[in-house]
Amino acid sequence: MKRIAVLTSGGDAPGMNAALGSVVRSATQKGMEVFGVEQGYLGLIEDRMQLMEPMRATGMVTSGGTLLGTMRCGEMKTEEGRLKAVETIRKHGIEGLVTIGGDGTFRGAEVLCGYGVPTIGIPGTIDNDLAYTQYTLGFDTTLNTIVRMATQIRDTMASHERVCVMEVMGRHCGDLALYSAAALHAEALILPEMPWDVDSLCQRLERQRANGRRSALVVMAEGAGKATELAPVIMEKTGFDTRASVLGYVQRGGQPSPRDLLMATRMGVRAVELLHQGIGNRVLGQCQEEIVDFDINEALDMPAVFNKELYELVQGLWA
Protein backbone atom coordinates (compact mmCIF):
# COMPACT_ATOMS: atom_id res chain seq x y z
CA MET A 1 0.00 0.00 0.00
CA LYS A 2 1.16 3.50 -0.83
CA ARG A 3 -1.73 5.64 0.40
CA ILE A 4 -3.87 5.22 3.51
CA ALA A 5 -6.29 7.35 5.51
CA VAL A 6 -7.00 7.71 9.22
CA LEU A 7 -10.03 9.04 11.10
CA THR A 8 -11.31 9.48 14.64
CA SER A 9 -15.00 8.92 15.25
CA GLY A 10 -17.56 8.94 18.06
CA GLY A 11 -16.75 10.40 21.46
CA ASP A 12 -13.23 11.79 21.85
CA ALA A 13 -10.78 9.94 24.09
CA PRO A 14 -7.38 10.94 25.47
CA GLY A 15 -4.69 9.27 23.39
CA MET A 16 -6.36 9.69 20.01
CA ASN A 17 -3.74 12.24 18.94
CA ALA A 18 -0.96 9.90 20.01
CA ALA A 19 -2.47 7.15 17.87
CA LEU A 20 -2.78 9.57 14.94
CA GLY A 21 0.83 10.65 15.30
CA SER A 22 2.01 7.06 15.49
CA VAL A 23 0.07 6.09 12.36
CA VAL A 24 1.42 9.06 10.39
CA ARG A 25 5.05 8.67 11.42
CA SER A 26 5.11 4.90 11.02
CA ALA A 27 3.44 5.05 7.60
CA THR A 28 5.73 7.85 6.40
CA GLN A 29 8.78 5.79 7.32
CA LYS A 30 7.41 3.03 5.10
CA GLY A 31 7.00 5.42 2.17
CA MET A 32 3.23 5.69 2.52
CA GLU A 33 1.09 8.82 2.28
CA VAL A 34 -1.46 9.39 5.03
CA PHE A 35 -4.64 11.41 4.60
CA GLY A 36 -6.47 12.62 7.69
CA VAL A 37 -10.26 12.55 7.49
CA GLU A 38 -11.95 15.45 9.29
CA GLN A 39 -14.90 14.89 11.65
CA GLY A 40 -14.97 11.11 11.40
CA TYR A 41 -17.16 9.35 8.85
CA LEU A 42 -18.83 12.63 7.91
CA GLY A 43 -15.49 13.70 6.44
CA LEU A 44 -15.51 10.64 4.20
CA ILE A 45 -19.06 11.32 3.09
CA GLU A 46 -18.37 15.02 2.42
CA ASP A 47 -14.85 14.48 1.01
CA ARG A 48 -13.03 16.45 3.71
CA MET A 49 -9.51 15.10 3.81
CA GLN A 50 -6.02 16.51 4.22
CA LEU A 51 -2.55 15.12 3.63
CA MET A 52 -1.01 14.64 7.07
CA GLU A 53 2.43 16.13 7.71
CA PRO A 54 4.47 14.04 10.18
CA MET A 55 5.73 17.05 12.13
CA ARG A 56 2.22 18.44 12.65
CA ALA A 57 0.75 15.12 13.67
CA THR A 58 3.52 14.12 16.05
CA GLY A 59 3.61 17.58 17.63
CA MET A 60 0.17 16.92 19.12
CA VAL A 61 0.76 13.44 20.56
CA THR A 62 0.55 14.47 24.22
CA SER A 63 -2.57 16.62 23.75
CA GLY A 64 -6.09 15.52 24.61
CA GLY A 65 -8.95 15.57 22.12
CA THR A 66 -8.31 14.85 18.46
CA LEU A 67 -6.53 16.94 15.85
CA LEU A 68 -8.91 15.72 13.12
CA GLY A 69 -12.11 16.37 15.03
CA THR A 70 -14.75 13.75 15.71
CA MET A 71 -18.49 13.22 15.75
CA ARG A 72 -21.13 10.54 15.52
CA CYS A 73 -22.44 10.21 11.97
CA GLY A 74 -25.94 8.91 11.40
CA GLU A 75 -25.47 9.05 7.63
CA MET A 76 -23.12 6.06 7.81
CA LYS A 77 -26.16 3.99 8.72
CA THR A 78 -27.75 4.75 5.33
CA GLU A 79 -26.88 3.16 2.00
CA GLU A 80 -26.50 6.60 0.42
CA GLY A 81 -24.02 7.72 3.05
CA ARG A 82 -21.98 4.54 2.79
CA LEU A 83 -21.72 4.79 -0.97
CA LYS A 84 -20.53 8.40 -0.70
CA ALA A 85 -17.86 7.34 1.79
CA VAL A 86 -16.64 4.57 -0.50
CA GLU A 87 -16.66 6.97 -3.46
CA THR A 88 -14.40 9.39 -1.57
CA ILE A 89 -12.00 6.59 -0.67
CA ARG A 90 -11.75 5.45 -4.28
CA LYS A 91 -11.52 9.00 -5.64
CA HIS A 92 -8.37 9.67 -3.61
CA GLY A 93 -6.82 6.27 -4.26
CA ILE A 94 -6.97 5.29 -0.59
CA GLU A 95 -5.85 1.67 -0.25
CA GLY A 96 -6.42 1.21 3.48
CA LEU A 97 -8.10 2.94 6.41
CA VAL A 98 -7.33 3.22 10.13
CA THR A 99 -10.36 4.02 12.30
CA ILE A 100 -9.97 5.17 15.91
CA GLY A 101 -13.07 5.00 18.10
CA GLY A 102 -15.52 2.73 19.86
CA ASP A 103 -18.28 0.31 18.95
CA GLY A 104 -20.08 2.67 16.55
CA THR A 105 -16.81 3.46 14.79
CA PHE A 106 -16.08 -0.22 14.33
CA ARG A 107 -19.59 -0.84 13.00
CA GLY A 108 -18.82 1.72 10.31
CA ALA A 109 -15.48 0.06 9.61
CA GLU A 110 -17.23 -3.30 9.34
CA VAL A 111 -19.47 -1.83 6.64
CA LEU A 112 -16.51 -0.45 4.68
CA CYS A 113 -14.82 -3.84 4.87
CA GLY A 114 -17.86 -5.22 3.08
CA TYR A 115 -17.19 -2.78 0.24
CA GLY A 116 -13.64 -4.05 -0.11
CA VAL A 117 -11.86 -1.34 1.91
CA PRO A 118 -9.09 -2.86 4.10
CA THR A 119 -9.65 -1.39 7.55
CA ILE A 120 -7.84 -1.58 10.89
CA GLY A 121 -9.60 -0.42 14.06
CA ILE A 122 -7.91 1.11 17.12
CA PRO A 123 -10.15 1.09 20.24
CA GLY A 124 -10.48 4.70 21.38
CA THR A 125 -13.20 5.13 24.01
CA ILE A 126 -13.05 6.10 27.68
CA ASP A 127 -15.85 3.66 28.57
CA ASN A 128 -13.71 0.50 28.17
CA ASP A 129 -16.80 -1.17 26.70
CA LEU A 130 -15.30 -3.32 23.93
CA ALA A 131 -15.41 -6.96 25.03
CA TYR A 132 -12.47 -8.24 22.99
CA THR A 133 -9.81 -6.02 24.66
CA GLN A 134 -8.86 -5.63 28.31
CA TYR A 135 -8.42 -1.87 27.96
CA THR A 136 -9.41 0.80 25.47
CA LEU A 137 -7.50 3.95 24.64
CA GLY A 138 -8.48 6.76 27.00
CA PHE A 139 -9.79 4.60 29.84
CA ASP A 140 -6.67 4.90 31.99
CA THR A 141 -6.46 8.68 31.59
CA THR A 142 -10.11 9.12 32.52
CA LEU A 143 -9.72 6.77 35.47
CA ASN A 144 -6.83 8.92 36.71
CA THR A 145 -8.95 12.06 36.29
CA ILE A 146 -11.85 10.57 38.25
CA VAL A 147 -9.62 9.42 41.11
CA ARG A 148 -7.93 12.82 41.30
CA MET A 149 -11.24 14.71 41.32
CA ALA A 150 -12.83 12.29 43.79
CA THR A 151 -9.92 12.69 46.19
CA GLN A 152 -10.59 16.42 46.29
CA ILE A 153 -14.32 15.81 46.75
CA ARG A 154 -13.57 13.47 49.65
CA ASP A 155 -11.60 16.21 51.42
CA THR A 156 -14.55 18.57 51.62
CA MET A 157 -17.12 15.83 52.28
CA ALA A 158 -15.10 14.61 55.27
CA SER A 159 -14.80 18.14 56.64
CA HIS A 160 -18.59 18.52 56.73
CA GLU A 161 -19.45 14.87 57.49
CA ARG A 162 -21.40 14.60 54.26
CA VAL A 163 -22.35 11.88 51.83
CA CYS A 164 -21.47 12.56 48.19
CA VAL A 165 -23.03 10.79 45.22
CA MET A 166 -20.45 11.17 42.46
CA GLU A 167 -21.71 10.43 38.95
CA VAL A 168 -19.18 9.31 36.34
CA MET A 169 -19.49 8.40 32.68
CA GLY A 170 -20.52 4.95 31.49
CA ARG A 171 -23.99 4.34 30.04
CA HIS A 172 -23.91 0.59 29.45
CA CYS A 173 -20.52 -0.33 30.86
CA GLY A 174 -19.71 0.71 34.42
CA ASP A 175 -15.95 0.10 34.32
CA LEU A 176 -15.05 3.72 35.09
CA ALA A 177 -17.22 3.62 38.20
CA LEU A 178 -16.07 0.12 39.14
CA TYR A 179 -12.32 0.71 38.86
CA SER A 180 -12.43 4.17 40.43
CA ALA A 181 -14.53 2.90 43.34
CA ALA A 182 -12.00 0.14 43.96
CA ALA A 183 -9.09 2.57 43.80
CA LEU A 184 -10.82 5.03 46.15
CA HIS A 185 -12.23 2.47 48.63
CA ALA A 186 -15.63 4.01 47.96
CA GLU A 187 -18.32 3.37 50.56
CA ALA A 188 -20.87 2.38 47.91
CA LEU A 189 -20.99 1.62 44.20
CA ILE A 190 -23.89 1.70 41.73
CA LEU A 191 -23.50 0.14 38.28
CA PRO A 192 -25.78 -0.51 35.29
CA GLU A 193 -24.65 -4.15 35.26
CA MET A 194 -25.85 -4.92 38.79
CA PRO A 195 -29.30 -4.54 40.40
CA TRP A 196 -29.60 -2.08 43.26
CA ASP A 197 -32.25 -0.35 45.34
CA VAL A 198 -32.17 2.83 47.35
CA ASP A 199 -33.32 1.24 50.62
CA SER A 200 -30.42 -1.23 50.65
CA LEU A 201 -28.04 1.59 49.79
CA CYS A 202 -29.31 3.74 52.66
CA GLN A 203 -29.07 0.82 55.09
CA ARG A 204 -25.46 0.31 54.03
CA LEU A 205 -24.64 3.98 54.65
CA GLU A 206 -26.41 3.89 58.03
CA ARG A 207 -24.40 0.82 59.11
CA GLN A 208 -21.19 2.58 58.16
CA ARG A 209 -22.21 5.70 60.11
CA ALA A 210 -23.05 3.56 63.15
CA ASN A 211 -19.59 2.00 62.90
CA GLY A 212 -17.93 5.41 62.99
CA ARG A 213 -17.70 6.34 59.30
CA ARG A 214 -18.62 10.04 59.32
CA SER A 215 -18.64 10.68 55.56
CA ALA A 216 -19.19 8.55 52.48
CA LEU A 217 -18.52 8.50 48.75
CA VAL A 218 -21.09 6.79 46.55
CA VAL A 219 -19.75 6.22 43.02
CA MET A 220 -22.52 5.97 40.43
CA ALA A 221 -22.23 5.20 36.71
CA GLU A 222 -24.47 7.45 34.61
CA GLY A 223 -26.18 4.41 33.13
CA ALA A 224 -27.45 3.39 36.56
CA GLY A 225 -29.22 6.63 37.42
CA LYS A 226 -28.76 10.32 38.16
CA ALA A 227 -26.77 11.59 41.13
CA THR A 228 -28.89 14.74 41.31
CA GLU A 229 -32.00 12.62 41.83
CA LEU A 230 -30.47 10.11 44.22
CA ALA A 231 -28.78 12.54 46.61
CA PRO A 232 -31.99 14.14 47.97
CA VAL A 233 -33.57 10.71 48.42
CA ILE A 234 -30.62 9.56 50.54
CA MET A 235 -30.87 12.73 52.62
CA GLU A 236 -34.61 12.24 53.14
CA LYS A 237 -34.32 8.58 54.13
CA THR A 238 -31.21 8.80 56.34
CA GLY A 239 -31.05 12.40 57.50
CA PHE A 240 -27.42 12.54 56.34
CA ASP A 241 -26.32 15.78 54.67
CA THR A 242 -25.91 14.60 51.06
CA ARG A 243 -24.59 16.27 47.93
CA ALA A 244 -24.43 15.29 44.25
CA SER A 245 -21.37 15.82 42.07
CA VAL A 246 -21.58 15.14 38.32
CA LEU A 247 -18.05 15.13 36.90
CA GLY A 248 -19.22 15.55 33.29
CA TYR A 249 -16.94 16.35 30.37
CA VAL A 250 -13.85 16.98 32.47
CA GLN A 251 -13.50 13.19 32.21
CA ARG A 252 -12.92 13.32 28.45
CA GLY A 253 -10.21 15.96 28.25
CA GLY A 254 -6.67 16.41 29.45
CA GLN A 255 -3.20 15.13 28.73
CA PRO A 256 -3.18 11.35 28.17
CA SER A 257 -1.58 9.19 30.84
CA PRO A 258 1.75 7.51 30.02
CA ARG A 259 -0.08 4.18 29.82
CA ASP A 260 -2.49 5.51 27.19
CA LEU A 261 0.32 7.22 25.27
CA LEU A 262 2.29 3.99 25.12
CA MET A 263 -0.73 1.93 24.08
CA ALA A 264 -1.65 4.48 21.40
CA THR A 265 1.88 4.46 19.99
CA ARG A 266 2.10 0.68 19.87
CA MET A 267 -1.33 0.33 18.28
CA GLY A 268 -0.61 2.98 15.65
CA VAL A 269 2.54 1.16 14.60
CA ARG A 270 0.77 -2.21 14.51
CA ALA A 271 -2.10 -0.81 12.43
CA VAL A 272 0.32 0.44 9.78
CA GLU A 273 2.26 -2.83 9.82
CA LEU A 274 -0.90 -4.80 9.10
CA LEU A 275 -2.01 -2.54 6.26
CA HIS A 276 1.51 -2.55 4.79
CA GLN A 277 1.27 -6.34 4.69
CA GLY A 278 -2.06 -6.09 2.88
CA ILE A 279 -4.02 -7.22 5.93
CA GLY A 280 -7.33 -5.56 6.77
CA ASN A 281 -10.65 -6.18 8.49
CA ARG A 282 -8.97 -6.36 11.90
CA VAL A 283 -9.30 -4.51 15.20
CA LEU A 284 -6.51 -4.06 17.71
CA GLY A 285 -6.66 -4.68 21.43
CA GLN A 286 -4.50 -5.18 24.49
CA CYS A 287 -4.30 -8.45 26.39
CA GLN A 288 -1.80 -9.06 29.19
CA GLU A 289 0.18 -5.99 28.06
CA GLU A 290 0.49 -7.36 24.52
CA ILE A 291 -1.04 -5.74 21.43
CA VAL A 292 -3.28 -8.27 19.70
CA ASP A 293 -5.62 -8.21 16.72
CA PHE A 294 -8.95 -9.86 15.97
CA ASP A 295 -11.26 -10.26 13.01
CA ILE A 296 -13.59 -7.27 13.20
CA ASN A 297 -16.77 -9.34 12.90
CA GLU A 298 -15.69 -11.78 15.61
CA ALA A 299 -14.61 -8.95 17.92
CA LEU A 300 -17.93 -7.13 17.65
CA ASP A 301 -19.84 -10.34 18.40
CA MET A 302 -17.98 -11.10 21.63
CA PRO A 303 -20.21 -10.87 24.72
CA ALA A 304 -19.38 -8.36 27.44
CA VAL A 305 -17.59 -9.80 30.48
CA PHE A 306 -18.31 -8.17 33.84
CA ASN A 307 -15.54 -8.11 36.45
CA LYS A 308 -17.58 -9.57 39.28
CA GLU A 309 -14.49 -10.24 41.40
CA LEU A 310 -13.61 -6.55 41.51
CA TYR A 311 -17.23 -5.64 42.21
CA GLU A 312 -17.35 -8.00 45.19
CA LEU A 313 -14.06 -6.56 46.43
CA VAL A 314 -15.57 -3.07 46.51
CA GLN A 315 -18.75 -4.34 48.15
CA GLY A 316 -16.72 -6.00 50.89
CA LEU A 317 -14.55 -3.01 51.77
CA TRP A 318 -17.23 -1.21 53.80
CA ALA A 319 -19.87 -3.93 54.17
Secondary structure as GFF3:
##gff-version 3
##sequence-region A 1 319
A	DSSP	beta_strand	3	8	.	.	.	ID=ss1
A	DSSP	alpha_helix	16	29	.	.	.	ID=ss2
A	DSSP	beta_strand	33	37	.	.	.	ID=ss3
A	DSSP	alpha_helix	41	45	.	.	.	ID=ss4
A	DSSP	beta_strand	49	51	.	.	.	ID=ss5
A	DSSP	alpha_helix	54	58	.	.	.	ID=ss6
A	DSSP	three_ten_helix	74	77	.	.	.	ID=ss7
A	DSSP	alpha_helix	79	91	.	.	.	ID=ss8
A	DSSP	beta_strand	96	101	.	.	.	ID=ss9
A	DSSP	alpha_helix	103	114	.	.	.	ID=ss10
A	DSSP	beta_strand	119	123	.	.	.	ID=ss11
A	DSSP	alpha_helix	139	160	.	.	.	ID=ss12
A	DSSP	beta_strand	163	168	.	.	.	ID=ss13
A	DSSP	alpha_helix	175	184	.	.	.	ID=ss14
A	DSSP	beta_strand	188	190	.	.	.	ID=ss15
A	DSSP	alpha_helix	198	210	.	.	.	ID=ss16
A	DSSP	beta_strand	216	221	.	.	.	ID=ss17
A	DSSP	three_ten_helix	222	224	.	.	.	ID=ss18
A	DSSP	alpha_helix	227	238	.	.	.	ID=ss19
A	DSSP	beta_strand	242	246	.	.	.	ID=ss20
A	DSSP	three_ten_helix	248	251	.	.	.	ID=ss21
A	DSSP	alpha_helix	258	276	.	.	.	ID=ss22
A	DSSP	beta_strand	282	287	.	.	.	ID=ss23
A	DSSP	beta_strand	290	295	.	.	.	ID=ss24
A	DSSP	alpha_helix	296	301	.	.	.	ID=ss25
A	DSSP	alpha_helix	308	317	.	.	.	ID=ss26
###
